[in-house]
Amino acid sequence: MRVTSKGQVTIPLEVREKLGIRPHSDVEFVIEGNLVYVRKVEGPMGHGAAIVERMRRKATIRMTTDEIMALTRGEE
């Protein structure tokens, strides 16, 4: 594996799948001696939270909480 001029490397697909690393996942580098580990960051900004954050303020229709609840319950 080669490092680009920007300091980037490609994480192999097998590693991404095993660790659950998807686009926009956060990873961190851990240095122990002359070894470097890449670790997926777990926390409040997991995959679902990241999707919600990207969607925030994208709605085109304004609804109250009561209207949303009625819609999800199938009420008219």
Phi, psi and omega in degrees: 000136184247144177271133180284173179295340177269004180082020183261148171227158176265127176281123182303146182307316181302319179291315179300316180295316182296323182268353181072031179274120180240171175307138180078005174291149174264136175232159176228156178255131179244125181256126175230104184066235177256023176252145177236128177251143173254128183231135175290134179276123175258148178161201185296340181253056176290186185301313180296317180295324179294321178296314180299317181298319179293330182275345184305134179065026179258350184295149179251351180240131178268130178223147174281166177300319179298320178295319179296315180297318178298319180295316181290335178273352180081018179278152180266000000 
